[in-house]
């Protein structure tokens, strides 16, 4: 496993060591001890989530203002463009975003720490995403920032308007979003 820091404080891209031959491949998708040694994060995951979305579906930008969730995100089928936005006012990267490709082919994972909003858009015909969270889903504390907020200026790799849930279509501007101290 190799850890690559991104432009956002605490957001990491994780590249697994894949062992393959004519029979197929094997890789360790998570090892708590190795994760802690390489990242300094003692991960106590409490919930695993899985979603499947069609091409052009955009989910996010979500975060929980209370019970914030650190997330370990990976794709088991298809490809997404994954985005994290720093909503921690005290962070040196507050208000900035980073994005990267996660796919079944590259087998990379993203670590999105608590205090960052998270979203993705499906760029393949469909994608299945698995993510582990460090706190439970709390819908009463969930917040959503507009995917197309002009202040953030996220460069989504899409040519047509994305498919959004009703909740995501009601996301707020970053300037008026509730953020962490």
Secondary structure, DSSP 4 states (H G I P E B T S, - for coil): -EEEE-SSTT-EEEE---EEETTEEE-----HHHHHHHHS------EEEEEEEETTBEEEEEEESSS---EEEEEEESEEEEEEEE-BTTSTTTT-EEEEEEETTT--EEEE-TTEEEEEEE-SSEEEEEEEESS---GGGEEEB-TT-TTT------SSPPB--HHHHTPBPGGGS--B-
